[in-house]
Amino acid sequence: MAARISPSERHRRLGAELRKLRTKAGMSGDEASALLDADRTRISHIEAGRMNVPRNGLYRLLRSYGCPDGPLFDGLMAMAHGRGKGWWDEYADVMERRALDLAETEARATNIRIHEPLFIPGMLQTEPYARALLLGIERDVEHIERYVQFRMARQHVLAGEAPMPYHAVVHESALRVRIGTEKVMREQLLRLLEVARLPNVTLQVFPFEMGGYSGFSRPFALFGGPTPELDTLHLSHAQDSMFTGDGDRISEYARMFDRLQSLAFAPANPTVAPERQVNRDSLSLIQHILHDLQ
């Protein structure tokens, strides 16, 4: 079996978790390789995400590492032997590996918490907004249309029979920065009013009046796993991005998200009509900004 040159984030994460369990169990690479009837190189490739591990072999490794039955055991088995291909692979001709990894991570998550200080999160963007945003970094029209299609396809996790719980804290500046024309921005804000009332979506706006706390953070997303050990943190930037399963960093950003949501305006209440909202909340601020555009 040849080692893969560019492992996906899922494969890298599985390998990292197996390495953690092996180290915690005090087992050497040579001892682990003996469980698979393989040489030490095979374990190195598996732990780097460059090579798959057979189902029976993974079962033996997890048992020998002392991983008990439960969500972690089942989650690792599913991570290794779930469907290897997804809709995102259709866009491999134009999308970078990190973008494909993001789509797969979103599709496999149990919930998503995201903070965006400058732009509308991709999961909530309209096609015209996404297109206008991409025009700033890409000039190939054909590629832009493929990028937009990819971004729209990512939004499928918010709909369907089992929609993803999704909580976004978006800075007020993201609502006011002009992307495209006034018409594009009006449609985008109307989309936010619509999506904010979905039962599985919590949308909060971090207002200017609450100071600079939100602005000091780069965009980030927290993806829930089947168990906290398999949660994932994604840090994004225009030129790079990274995934990590480091528990300390995930806890740090989870605390940051809790602080952001406590300072942000309250989310829209889907059980109350907009005109009956009494206190200032995220919905009323979006409506106010929308009114300013008219």
N, C-alpha and C positions, 0 to 999 in steps of 0.2 A: 504494500500500500504506500503510494507516494505521499509525501508531506505536502500540505497545501501551502502555497506561497503567501496568500493574503487571507488569513482566517477572519471570520466574521466576529463581531463582538460577542455573540452567543457562544461560539467555540472558545474564544479567549476567556470568557467569564467562567465557563465550565472548568477549563483547565486550571484557572486560578483557585477556584473553590476546591478542586481535588488536591491541589498542592497544599492549601491550608489544612485540609483534613489529614493529609499524609504527615505533614510536619507536626501537627498537634498529636498525632498518634505515635510520634517518635520513630517512624518507619523510614528507612533509606530508599532512595530510588531503585537500588538494586533489589531490595526486598519486594518493593511494589512490582517491579518488572517480572519477578519470579511468579507472582500471582497470575500474570497474563501469559506466562511461558514465552516471554519476549526479552530482548536485551534492554539495557538501560536507556538507549536512545529512544525507544518507543515511548517510555514514560515521559521523557523530556519533551517529545513532540506533542503528546497528549496534553501535558500541563501548559504548553505554550499555545494550545488551540490549533496546532498544525495537523493533527491526526485524530480521527475518530477512535472511540473505544467501543468494542462490541458490547451488546447489552449484557450478556452473561459476565463479561470481563468487568464492566462497570459495577455490576451487582457484587462481584467478589471484592473489588476495591473498596466500595462503600462499607461492606460488612467488615472487612479487615481493618478499615480506618476507624471503626467504632461509630459510624453514623447510624443513629437509631431510626426505626420506622417512624414515619411522620412526614410533615410538609417538606422538610429539607431533603430527605431521601427521595420522596416522590418528585420534588421539583427538579432535582439534579437528573433523575432518570428521564423526565420529560424534556429537559433542556438538551440532553444528549440525543434523544431518539424521537423528538417531535418532528413534524413535517419540515424537511430541510429546505424547501422552496416556498416562497410566498409571492404575493402580487408584486412586491417591490422588486423582485428579480427581473420583471419586465422592463424596468428602467435602468438596468445596469449599463446600457449603452451611453447614457448621459449623466447619471448620478454617480457621485463619488461613493466609495465604500462607507464612509462615515454617515452619509445620508441614508443609505440602505440599512445600515445598522440601527439608525434612529427609528426608521419605520418598523423594523422587526421588533425592536424593544418596546415601542408603543403598542404593537399588536399583541405582545405577550404579557403586558403589564396587567395588574389587577386594579390599579388606580394611577392617576397622574396628578402631580402638583407642580405647577410651573410659575416662575416669576419672569416677567419680561419688562425691562425698564425703558425700552425705546420704540419697539415696533409691536404691532398686533401679533400675538402668537400664531404660528403657521396653522395650527389646528382650527383657528377661528377666522382665518382670512377669507375674503371673497376672491373670486378669480381676478377681477380687475385690479384689486389691491395687490395681490401677489404678483401679477404681471408688471404693474408699475414699479414695484419694489425690485424685482429682478432686472428690470431695464437699467437700473443703476450699476449693475455689476456684470451684465452679460449683454452682448450685442447680437448674438446669433438668434434670429427670430425663431427658427425651428427648435433650437434648444430651449428657449424660453417657454415655448408652448408645452414641451415635454416636462419641464420643471414645474409648470403650473398644474398640469395633469397629475403629476406625482404628489404635489402638495394637497390637491383636492382629494386624492385617493386616501391620504393619511387621515382625513377627517371621518372616514367610515367607522372608526372605533367609537365615535360619539353617538352613533345611531344603531339601528338594528334591534334584535330581540333582547340582547344583553349589553346595553350601552355602557361604555366605560365611565366610571366616576372621574370627573375632571374638575380640578380647582385651579383657577388662574388668578394671580395678582398682577395686574397690569398698571404700569405707571401712567399718570395722566398725560405725560408728554407723548406717549405712544398714540393717544387719541387726538392729539393736537398737531403732531408733526405731519405736514402735508405730503402725502404719498400720492402721486398722480394728480388728477383734477379734483375740484370740489365735488363733482358728481361721484367720483370714485370714493372719496372720503365719506360722503353721505350714505352711500350704499354700504360701506364698511361699518359705519356706526349703527345703521339699521340692522345689519346682520348681528352685531353684538347685542342689541336689544332683544332680538329674536332668540339667539342661542342662550342668553342669560336666563331665560325662563324655562329652559329644559330641566327636567327634574334631576338629571345626572350631572348637570353643569353648575358650578359655583364660580361666579365671576365677580371679582372685586377690583375697584380702581384705587390706586394709591395716589392721593391728591397732592398737589404742590404744597399745600398748607401744612402737611405733616413733615416737611423738611427733607433732608438729603439722604435719609437712611436707605431708601430704595435705590437711589442713583449710585451708591457705592458698590453695588453688587452687579456682577456680570449676569447675563441671562443664565438660568439654570432650571433643570427639571428633575423631579424625584419620581422614579417609577417604582410602584409597589410590586413586590414579588409574591409568590405563594407563601413565603415566610420572610420575616425581616432580614434574615441572613442573605436573602437573594434580592433585596432592594438594590436599586441602581441610581446613581447620580450622574447626570449629564450636564457638563459645562460647555456652553457654546459661545462662539465668537465668529465674526464674519470670515476669518481666515483659518480658524482651527476649532476643534472640539475634542472633548475627551469624555470617556465613560470610566466610572470607577465603582467598585463594589466595596471599597474600604469603609468599614463600619463607623470609624471615628469621623471621617469626612461627611458621610451621609447624615450622621447625627448632628454635626455642625450646621449643615445646610437645612436640615429639618427644623432646627431651632430658629434659624434665620427666617424660614418660611412662616413659622408660627408668629414670629415678631412682625413680619410684613403684614400678615392677615389681621393681626390685632390692631395695627396702625391704619390700615386701609379702611375705606368706607365699607359699610355693611353691604353684603351681596343683595341682589334683587330677590324679593320674596315672590316665588311663582304663584302663590295663592292669593296675592293682592294685586288688584289692577293698578297700573302705573299712576293713574290720576288720583288714587287713594293713598299713595305713599305720603306719610306725614313727615318723617325725618329725612335729612339728606342722606342719600345712600348712593351706591355705585350707579344704579339705574338712573336716578335723577341727574347725576353729573353727566352721564352719557347723553341724556336728553338735552341738557343745557348746551353742551358742546355742539350737538346736532343743530340746535336752534341757531347758534352763532353762524353756522354755515349757510343758513337759508336767507 
